[in-house]
Amino acid sequence: MTAPKAERRSRSRVAARVPVSVRSGTENPQSTGYTRDLSMSGVFLYTDSQIREGSQLEIVLMLPPGLAEGEKRWVCCQADVVRVENHPGKSGFGVAASIRNMQVLPEILP
């Protein structure tokens, strides 16, 4: 019997399906996807674009109220890809990324 993996996350994740816009350098200029879970220090997302482990990402998403002091907030994150999963039988890839920097974006009023 194998021992369970040690938890390496510095903060607990919140399960949330949130649409994301992802930019990964010049190879994949921009793609879309959605999160499976996220925290202030990391995110797991699904996208149709192939992203390589070790890549640097720019991710734009709306933080849910549970992570944004009770209010939804648009943020832009700079993150490093730590793991990529292929999903047999499904299109797309699962991407785990560690967030280096998160900037709250100004709200655009109509």
C-alpha positions in Angstrom: 0.0 0.0 0.0 1.4 3.4 -0.9 1.5 6.3 1.5 -0.7 9.3 0.6 1.1 12.3 -1.0 2.2 15.0 1.4 0.2 18.3 0.9 2.5 20.9 -0.7 0.1 23.7 -1.0 0.7 26.7 1.2 -3.0 27.7 1.3 -6.2 25.6 1.0 -8.0 25.6 -2.3 -11.6 26.5 -3.0 -13.5 24.4 -5.5 -14.8 26.8 -8.1 -15.5 26.6 -11.8 -14.6 30.1 -13.1 -13.9 31.0 -16.8 -10.3 32.1 -17.4 -8.3 33.7 -20.2 -4.8 32.3 -20.4 -1.7 33.6 -22.1 1.4 31.4 -22.4 4.2 33.3 -24.2 4.4 33.4 -27.9 3.7 29.7 -28.6 0.1 29.9 -27.4 -0.8 33.6 -27.6 -4.2 33.3 -25.8 -6.6 30.6 -24.9 -9.6 30.1 -22.7 -10.6 27.6 -20.1 -12.0 27.2 -16.6 -10.8 26.5 -13.1 -11.4 23.4 -11.1 -10.1 24.9 -7.9 -8.0 27.9 -6.8 -6.5 29.8 -3.9 -4.5 33.0 -3.5 -1.3 31.0 -4.2 -2.3 28.4 -6.9 -4.8 27.3 -9.4 -5.8 24.1 -11.3 -7.5 24.8 -14.6 -8.6 23.1 -17.8 -7.8 24.4 -21.3 -7.8 23.0 -24.8 -4.3 24.6 -25.4 -1.3 22.5 -24.8 0.8 24.2 -22.1 4.2 22.9 -21.0 5.3 22.3 -17.5 7.6 25.1 -16.4 5.8 27.7 -18.7 5.0 31.1 -17.3 1.3 32.1 -17.6 -0.7 35.2 -17.4 -4.3 34.3 -16.2 -7.2 36.7 -16.1 -10.2 35.6 -14.0 -12.9 36.8 -11.6 -12.1 35.7 -8.1 -15.2 34.3 -6.3 -16.4 36.1 -3.1 -14.8 33.4 -0.9 -11.3 34.5 -2.0 -12.0 38.2 -2.6 -13.0 39.6 0.8 -16.7 38.9 0.1 -16.8 40.5 -3.3 -16.2 39.3 -6.9 -13.0 40.9 -8.3 -11.3 40.7 -11.6 -7.6 39.8 -11.2 -4.6 39.2 -13.5 -2.2 36.5 -12.2 1.4 35.7 -13.2 1.9 32.0 -12.6 4.3 29.1 -13.2 3.1 25.8 -14.5 4.1 23.0 -12.0 2.1 20.1 -13.6 0.2 19.2 -16.8 -2.2 16.3 -17.0 -3.6 14.7 -20.2 -7.1 13.5 -19.8 -7.7 10.3 -21.8 -11.1 10.3 -23.4 -11.5 14.0 -22.9 -10.3 16.9 -25.0 -8.0 19.4 -23.3 -5.4 19.5 -20.5 -5.4 20.0 -16.8 -2.8 22.6 -15.7 -1.6 23.1 -12.1 0.1 26.5 -11.6 1.7 28.3 -8.7 0.7 32.0 -8.6 3.7 34.4 -8.3 1.8 37.6 -8.4 -1.8 38.7 -8.4 -3.1 42.2 -9.3 -6.6 43.4 -8.8 -7.9 44.9 -12.1 -9.8 48.2 -12.0 -13.6 47.7 -12.5 -15.0 48.9 -15.8 -18.2 50.8 -15.3 -20.8 50.9 -18.1 
